Amino acid sequence: MKFSLSGKSAIVTGGASNIGRAIALALSAQECDTMICDLDDETSAGVVQESKDLQLKGRVAFLRTDVTNIAEFEHALRETLNFFGKVDILVNNVGWDKMLPFLETDPSLWDRLMAINYKSVLICTKSVLPHMIERKNGRIINIASDAGRVGEPREAVYSGCKAAVIGFSKALAKEVGRYSVTVNAVCPGTIIPPENEKGKLSLWNEPELAKFSELRDRIVKAYPLGRLGSGKDVASAVLFLASEEASWITGQTISVSGGYTMI
């Protein structure tokens, strides 16, 4: 089924690479104008150009934005409203982790992980929500993680942040449902970035990639569908939740993880 988003506009945080890139391009393919808020100028520009090369119908634009800074994001929101006129969809996608045993982490790392993976969701949602409430329409889609549902070793703080995103999504859904604003969380499993993005992403630098390659066969066996995911897998779920077909779905947590979790 094609989930038409013609006439809609969206903000995608962390939309320059991997899952965010796939979401931005998928929204544009469904005629949704999309603003990427990211700190990576080069890869963001690459997504904008890719949308043009593919002749996608939705406009894709980019604003350099630190989404952990409320002033910066509020500026980006104002620019987006000037550019597109409205924001129908907010995809809080930005995320980052450094895989370490908990006892090898320190407070400075905790602060960074919490800022990127949880505080950014609070900042962007609080900024966009008044606009959606005023229009009595909106879709907020938070990209969490299966790590937030079941916990993952070497990702204790990250798992905690993503669990917080899930809890926040459920609570907020109860608050804003009366304004026809839905809030849902999507939990990816292990997502493999495109080959041209490996090495650019923190979890896919050469040392981590080498470790992952050694474990890949064992990791795949934990997935009932027998493969790891791609950004397109996650983007498909986002398109559904952003569409009118999902207008009676809110406060839900959807795992896109090949059956890794079933709770």
C-alpha positions as MATLAB code, in Angstrom:
seq = 'MKFSLSGKSAIVTGGASNIGRAIALALSAQECDTMICDLDDETSAGVVQESKDLQLKGRVAFLRTDVTNIAEFEHALRETLNFFGKVDILVNNVGWDKMLPFLETDPSLWDRLMAINYKSVLICTKSVLPHMIERKNGRIINIASDAGRVGEPREAVYSGCKAAVIGFSKALAKEVGRYSVTVNAVCPGTIIPPENEKGKLSLWNEPELAKFSELRDRIVKAYPLGRLGSGKDVASAVLFLASEEASWITGQTISVSGGYTMI';
ca = [
       0.000    0.000    0.000;
       1.208    3.485   -0.827;
       0.946    5.800    2.158;
       0.276    9.121    0.496;
       1.726   12.115    2.313;
       1.059   14.637   -0.432;
       0.883   18.157    0.940;
       2.528   17.187    4.248;
       5.810   18.470    5.634;
       8.220   16.891    8.088;
      11.310   17.446   10.180;
      13.741   14.533   10.484;
      16.521   14.919   13.041;
      19.735   13.124   12.230;
      18.470   12.771    8.683;
      21.856   12.790    6.982;
      22.776    9.117    7.226;
      21.639    5.510    7.677;
      18.129    5.331    9.191;
      17.560    9.093    9.014;
      18.591    9.261    5.375;
      16.259    6.398    4.484;
      13.378    8.097    6.321;
      13.968   11.464    4.640;
      14.077    9.921    1.171;
      11.038    7.724    1.860;
       9.008   10.734    3.008;
      10.066   12.701   -0.060;
       9.109    9.786   -2.301;
       5.592   10.042   -0.861;
       5.419   13.741   -1.783;
       6.208   15.000    1.721;
       8.432   18.075    2.009;
      11.221   17.195    4.436;
      13.679   19.255    6.458;
      16.807   17.475    7.662;
      18.226   18.799   10.944;
      21.752   17.489   11.333;
      25.302   18.630   12.072;
      26.919   16.906    9.091;
      26.904   19.389    6.216;
      28.439   17.090    3.631;
      26.198   14.057    4.095;
      23.088   16.224    4.504;
      23.835   17.953    1.214;
      24.291   14.510   -0.281;
      20.770   13.488    0.745;
      19.341   16.692   -0.722;
      21.153   16.013   -3.997;
      20.080   12.357   -3.977;
      16.430   13.396   -3.693;
      16.911   15.604   -6.757;
      18.731   12.881   -8.703;
      15.874   10.479   -7.947;
      13.368   13.168   -8.974;
      11.380   12.695   -5.787;
       8.277   14.849   -5.564;
       8.706   16.085   -2.013;
      11.240   18.844   -1.465;
      14.212   17.994    0.752;
      16.167   20.743    2.492;
      18.813   20.897    5.209;
      19.481   23.072    8.226;
      22.651   22.635   10.248;
      21.242   22.125   13.736;
      22.459   20.912   17.101;
      19.230   19.312   18.315;
      20.561   19.114   21.878;
      20.439   22.922   21.991;
      16.894   24.276   22.317;
      17.750   27.703   20.890;
      19.274   26.139   17.779;
      16.331   23.842   17.206;
      13.775   26.606   17.761;
      15.618   28.623   15.112;
      15.499   25.619   12.768;
      11.786   25.231   13.418;
      11.136   28.883   12.546;
      13.142   28.476    9.350;
      11.232   25.310    8.474;
       7.892   27.064    9.019;
       9.072   29.906    6.794;
      10.158   27.416    4.148;
       7.293   24.897    4.210;
       4.546   26.819    6.006;
       3.795   24.078    8.528;
       5.129   20.938   10.181;
       2.853   17.908   10.119;
       5.384   15.239   11.092;
       8.308   15.206   13.518;
      10.666   12.246   13.366;
      13.035   12.286   16.344;
      15.634   10.038   14.799;
      19.007   11.357   15.920;
      20.952    8.874   18.026;
      24.463    7.880   19.006;
      26.229    5.343   21.172;
      29.707    4.281   22.199;
      29.680    0.604   23.063;
      31.488   -0.036   26.325;
      30.920   -2.038   29.510;
      29.141    0.257   31.972;
      32.095    0.340   34.390;
      34.290    1.716   31.601;
      31.996    4.698   31.036;
      32.139    8.031   32.854;
      29.775   10.921   33.620;
      30.886   12.964   30.606;
      29.895   10.103   28.312;
      26.597    9.652   30.180;
      25.810   13.324   29.663;
      26.527   13.116   25.941;
      24.480    9.946   25.498;
      21.531   11.378   27.412;
      21.686   14.672   25.498;
      21.719   13.071   22.063;
      19.420   10.122   22.665;
      16.848   11.550   25.087;
      17.151   15.285   25.728;
      17.003   15.971   21.978;
      13.623   14.236   21.853;
      12.334   16.466   24.650;
      13.699   19.616   23.004;
      12.353   18.950   19.528;
       8.976   17.722   20.739;
       8.446   20.674   23.104;
       9.324   23.073   20.299;
       7.071   21.559   17.615;
       4.129   20.468   19.762;
       2.478   23.908   20.255;
       2.295   24.292   16.454;
       0.664   20.855   16.106;
      -1.778   21.517   18.950;
      -2.794   24.824   17.405;
      -3.498   23.064   14.097;
      -5.099   20.086   15.905;
      -3.111   17.651   13.829;
       0.308   16.068   13.996;
       2.424   12.946   14.001;
       5.381   12.537   16.344;
       7.467    9.445   15.659;
      10.339    8.726   18.012;
      13.059    6.343   16.891;
      13.934    4.367   20.002;
      15.637    0.953   19.939;
      15.032   -2.650   20.883;
      17.863   -1.993   23.364;
      15.326    0.134   25.229;
      12.889   -2.775   25.399;
      15.178   -5.600   26.516;
      18.558   -4.001   27.322;
      21.824   -4.756   25.582;
      25.262   -5.442   27.084;
      27.861   -2.744   26.416;
      24.946   -0.343   25.838;
      23.606    0.150   29.354;
      23.285    3.947   29.272;
      22.033    3.951   25.683;
      19.466    1.291   26.594;
      18.293    3.458   29.485;
      17.930    6.494   27.220;
      15.901    4.572   24.669;
      13.689    3.103   27.401;
      13.057    6.705   28.495;
      12.042    7.616   24.931;
       9.515    4.782   24.937;
       8.038    5.831   28.290;
       7.934    9.482   27.234;
       6.133    8.566   24.004;
       3.419    6.669   25.869;
       2.869    9.398   28.460;
       2.791   12.204   25.906;
       0.363   10.276   23.698;
      -2.128   10.338   26.578;
      -1.673   14.087   27.026;
      -2.059   15.221   23.422;
      -4.447   12.724   21.889;
      -7.355   15.127   22.330;
      -5.641   17.457   19.862;
      -5.448   14.730   17.173;
      -1.694   14.493   17.668;
      -0.350   10.945   17.741;
       2.922    9.894   19.387;
       4.508    6.525   18.682;
       7.925    4.894   19.034;
       9.720    2.731   16.492;
      12.390    0.367   17.803;
      14.933   -0.833   15.232;
      17.101   -3.853   15.759;
      20.599   -3.993   14.256;
      20.583   -1.835   11.130;
      23.358   -2.108    8.557;
      24.210    1.222    6.901;
      24.886    1.424    3.156;
      28.451    0.574    2.194;
      29.292    4.179    1.382;
      28.356    5.239    4.935;
      30.417    2.704    6.839;
      33.457    4.345    8.353;
      31.616    7.667    8.676;
      29.390    6.502   11.521;
      30.643    6.100   15.076;
      29.519    2.495   15.446;
      30.884    1.551   12.039;
      34.450    2.779   12.208;
      37.121    0.291   11.251;
      37.822   -1.252   14.699;
      34.126   -1.662   15.541;
      33.339   -2.925   12.036;
      36.053   -5.555   12.332;
      34.625   -6.731   15.663;
      31.126   -6.792   14.215;
      32.189   -8.784   11.162;
      33.575  -11.480   13.446;
      30.280  -11.691   15.327;
      27.893  -11.158   12.425;
      26.942  -14.785   11.833;
      26.189  -15.244   15.515;
      24.189  -12.016   15.636;
      22.100  -12.979   12.611;
      21.099  -16.232   14.320;
      19.314  -14.174   16.992;
      16.948  -12.823   14.318;
      14.105  -15.202   13.381;
      13.861  -13.690    9.897;
      17.509  -14.571    9.299;
      18.880  -11.177    8.328;
      19.817   -7.827    9.765;
      17.903   -4.683    8.925;
      18.278   -1.704    6.624;
      17.196    1.896    6.917;
      14.394    1.182    4.439;
      12.876   -1.344    6.858;
      12.544    1.358    9.499;
      11.399    3.990    7.016;
       8.450    1.821    5.971;
       7.153    1.758    9.544;
       7.600    5.518    9.822;
       5.629    6.095    6.619;
       2.727    4.070    7.987;
       2.677    5.888   11.328;
       2.879    9.245    9.545;
      -0.058    8.443    7.289;
      -3.799    8.820    7.738;
      -4.038    5.013    7.821;
      -2.476    5.200   11.303;
      -4.727    7.991   12.600;
      -6.119    5.758   15.375;
      -2.757    4.451   16.528;
      -0.972    6.273   19.350;
       1.185    5.455   22.360;
       2.482    2.326   20.658;
       5.955    0.831   20.469;
       6.668   -1.004   17.219;
       9.787   -3.131   16.882;
      11.284   -3.300   13.412;
      13.820   -5.938   14.215;
      13.172   -9.139   12.313;
      11.617  -10.702   15.395;
      14.589  -10.069   17.687;
      12.121   -8.960   20.358;
       8.510  -10.080   20.618;
       7.080   -8.146   23.552;
];
